[in-house]
Amino acid sequence: MIIKHFTKLTIIFSFLLSMVLGQTVKPKNYRSIGFLDHKTGFSLLGYARTLKTHKKNEFFAGVGTLIAANTLSLGWKYSFIQKPVIYDPNTGDPITGFSTGLIDDYYVVASIQSVAGMGGGFVAPFFSAGFEKRLTKKIYINIGINSMLRIYDGESVDDETGEIRPAQEFVSMPTLHINYRY
């Protein structure tokens, strides 16, 4: 069962990766450390790579670890306030100054996550929403909430109605992490 899910995720990842091979702009790298992460899901340490950006949309692939569990993710991030990037005409490098606002951006993320660990593994839809604040040119802090829909094998019975339905669980947890983008 787990092999089947990893195979599906690998095929989807390969397809999206092939879409961006011809892209002329260098994809962005993203590393995070902290309690959970909006891109790599349930992880303490994570790495994500932006595959493609279009206006305020970002498509990414990531990998993270919680030491006893590892996460693969493939998803989409939408930024609501994303400010336009101004480039230095002499060097072509982006110009970013010190942020003076309380919040630099807020976002929503939807992705598919594959988690494998000592207790087994699963593939599940993942959702996140949060705020980010730029601390330096490349370092940001993010605060938000992560949610995952776990669907289990088997069925559950509703105590009140006696209805039989698929066993599932909606798990939500707060997130606080620092990330480095380059």
Protein Blocks (a to p, Z undefined) as FASTA:
>chain_A
ZZmmmmmmmmmmmmmmmmmmmpmbdcdddddededjfklopafbdcdddfbdchjaccdd
ddddehjaccddddddddfklccddddfklopacddddfbfblbdcddddddddddfkoc
cddddddddddddfblmlccdddddddddddedddddfklopacdddddddddddddddd
ZZ
